[in-house]
Amino acid sequence: MKIISTRNLKKYFPIRSGVFLQISGWVRALENVNMEITQGETIGVVGESGCGKSTLGRTIVKIYEPTAGSITYRDPSGASHDLSKGIDRRVEPIFRKDVQMIFQNPFDSLDPRMTIRDTIREPLQTHRLLAGKKAMDERVAELLMKVGLYPEYAQRYPHEFSGGQRQRIAIARSISVNPRLLICDEPTSALDVSVQSQIINLLKDIQRDTNMSLIFISHNLDVVHHMSDRIMVMYLGNVVESAPATELFDNPAHPYTQALMSAVPSWNPKDRKLGQVKLEGEPPSPINPPSGCPFHPRCPHRLALCSKAKPEAVEVSDGHFSACHLHSV
Amino acid sequence: MTGAVERERILTVRNLKTYFRTPEGVVRAVDDVSFHLDRGEVLALVGESGCGKSVTAHSILGLVKAPPAKVDGEIVFGDRNLVGLPEKEYRHIRGKQISMIFQEPMSAFDPLYTVGRQLMEVAKAHMPWGDGEAKERIIDTLKSIHIPEPDKRYDEYPHEMSGGMLQRIMIAMALITSPDIIIADEPTTALDVTIQAQVLNLMQDLQSQYRGSIIFITHDLGTVAEIADRVHVMYAGKIVEKAPVAELFASPIHPYTSGLLTSRVRREYKGQDLPYIEGYVPRAYEFPEGCRFHPRCPKAVAKCSEVQPPEFEPAPGHTVACWLLEEGDDR
């Protein structure tokens, strides 16, 4: 069952300047993104900084209002709601409970003046899921154990914990209301390597238990591959390629995906490969994106056509879409 | 890397201890660390946050304020011991003979001045050049590391450039004085992978051109494999393993090193749980007794929690601080 789907989702941020703060331009953070996520599935979103992957996550949870396009949310009873023009007051509590988010930096995302108990209890109180102090305390203890922490930690404050432990607390808080969709925005990027795997395993375990869906946003290709069923590769606000995870890694079709994969270090000192990376330049600014294909100024295979027309996504194999003119010549 | 050629030792660190006094207790951020650096090599210091790799670099550069901190041991550069060197003399070394590249190019530059002016400041402080010559040399340096339109960049402000471009300018800044040692503290961590690849390539080129040495500090073993000649793995203020890069990746010995190497997310693990190291990195004021890794170590024995292991040398140039190697026990 689909939980959320988007059609031609766009998000532009205005740039204001001058005394009267008139709009002098737009940051085109998202361009025509189509995606859907079904129950139990993990969608990975990968790309470099500024590609719009975090904007996508934040637009879906309605931290940002979309500029154009539609977001359709299907609630647990099966009714569909269009969220692109604000949320109906009767739908909002259901949606807010159903879709949760965890952030990159657990040092910023927990309130330093709230104990862990208060932090985890807050969503339970907001959504009036449990009555009575005892029931809540039991639930907090249960959640802490579920994420691999001791129940005694409930009375401590965030500064007493390491990064990995804080991310566990953030996860406990987000799953306290049994969401069906959890959006993870770079959840392991601020963590040490030896702790990163613990958090990934924990998220996988929870997903196995609850059949929750995940949108997993990361710049780390290996981590996204491990987590996801499907992967979307983004560049400058556009989804340039999307495919099942294994297929994407076995047969990357878009030149940007290929370049991204070749730039990942080999971990083998006898087979150093960064010298062979052919990608020149840096991503252009989303304020003045290039005409035609967003990747064409850096693309090693560009054609004359690429600077003129924006390529449409074509299905290169079953369920594998890539937006590149090379597929149609 | 031919054995016959006599290698010139450029820096020797002996029993370096950098301690900080904090309200929570004494932080032994770097605790009895010894290593050396030869001319022309890239030495990687690898470890997770709080392992003391950056404090080691700051100690070498005299950037640790002592007091309140306490720096002990020897840092021999040329024929001088840098520990306790007066600030006045340090200024002739720091930025000239030993220079540094920082992690965050966006915060390492002053936003109020053009990058040219900031490059000029370094050149004029250390080199006997006039304004005209200094500018010429700066632009030459920018050209040598393939910065497009160096004349235009010279007059730009940091906010007008991308992170990758600024990081290259910082590399140029470190190169202007032709230093003997460049300390690069996580130089690519803040960059995207495609830009990281470009910057690493650049550093490799430089290294083959100018015969200086690089101390490359990072938490990312992937980049270490790409760039280093030798690797020192640090954990909780100690060096736990030293080895040539190929040997470290092929046959790591210290349980922490093997743990780090297996923590890599490999494609083969899809559908399975990832291997990981139990527990968390201890906080700096509560490092455990004995081997500092023992609470997380899958192979710990009773002795590990009592006595700190000395360095064993299972192969020439490969040392490991772990009790498992005692008395020829090679597991």
Contacts between the chains, C-beta under 8 A, distances in Angstrom:
chain1	res1	chain2	res2	distance
A	48	B	192	3.8
A	48	B	193	7.1
A	48	B	194	6.6
A	48	B	195	7.9
A	49	B	192	5.7
A	162	B	280	4.6
A	162	B	281	6.7
A	162	B	283	7.3
A	163	B	49	7.7
A	164	B	280	5.6
A	165	B	280	6.6
A	192	B	48	3.9
A	192	B	49	5.8
A	192	B	219	6.9
A	192	B	281	6.0
A	193	B	48	6.6
A	193	B	219	6.5
A	193	B	220	7.7
A	193	B	221	7.6
A	193	B	260	6.2
A	193	B	263	5.0
A	193	B	264	7.6
A	194	B	48	6.3
A	194	B	259	6.2
A	194	B	260	6.3
A	194	B	263	5.2
A	194	B	276	6.4
A	194	B	277	4.0
A	194	B	281	7.4
A	195	B	276	7.6
A	195	B	277	8.0
A	195	B	280	6.4
A	195	B	281	7.6
A	196	B	263	7.0
A	196	B	265	7.6
A	196	B	276	8.0
A	197	B	263	5.2
A	197	B	265	7.0
A	197	B	274	3.9
A	197	B	275	6.7
A	197	B	276	3.7
A	198	B	276	5.0
A	200	B	265	7.3
A	200	B	274	5.7
A	201	B	273	4.9
A	201	B	274	5.7
A	201	B	276	6.8
A	204	B	273	7.2
A	219	B	192	6.7
A	219	B	193	7.1
A	220	B	265	7.6
A	221	B	193	7.7
A	222	B	264	7.5
A	222	B	265	4.1
A	222	B	266	7.3
A	222	B	267	7.0
A	223	B	265	5.3
A	225	B	265	7.7
A	225	B	267	6.1
A	225	B	270	6.6
A	226	B	265	5.2
A	226	B	267	7.9
A	226	B	269	6.2
A	226	B	270	5.6
A	226	B	274	6.9
A	245	B	270	7.3
A	246	B	270	7.2
A	249	B	267	6.5
A	259	B	194	6.2
A	260	B	193	6.5
A	260	B	194	6.5
A	262	B	197	8.0
A	263	B	193	4.4
A	263	B	194	4.6
A	263	B	196	7.0
A	263	B	197	4.2
A	264	B	193	6.0
A	264	B	222	7.2
A	265	B	220	7.6
A	265	B	222	3.3
A	265	B	223	5.5
A	265	B	225	6.1
A	265	B	226	5.0
A	266	B	222	7.5
A	266	B	225	6.2
A	266	B	226	6.9
A	267	B	221	6.6
A	267	B	222	5.2
A	267	B	225	5.0
A	267	B	249	7.1
A	267	B	264	6.2
A	268	B	225	5.9
A	268	B	249	6.6
A	269	B	225	4.6
A	269	B	226	7.7
A	269	B	228	7.5
A	269	B	245	4.3
A	269	B	246	4.7
A	269	B	249	5.4
A	270	B	246	5.7
A	272	B	225	7.2
A	272	B	226	5.3
A	273	B	226	7.6
A	274	B	197	4.6
A	274	B	200	5.2
A	274	B	201	5.7
A	274	B	226	5.0
A	275	B	201	6.0
A	275	B	204	7.2
A	277	B	194	7.3
A	277	B	197	4.3
A	277	B	198	7.5
A	277	B	201	7.2
A	279	B	194	4.9
A	279	B	197	7.3
A	279	B	198	7.7
A	282	B	162	5.1
A	282	B	164	5.3
A	282	B	165	7.2
A	282	B	194	7.9
A	282	B	195	6.1
A	283	B	192	7.8
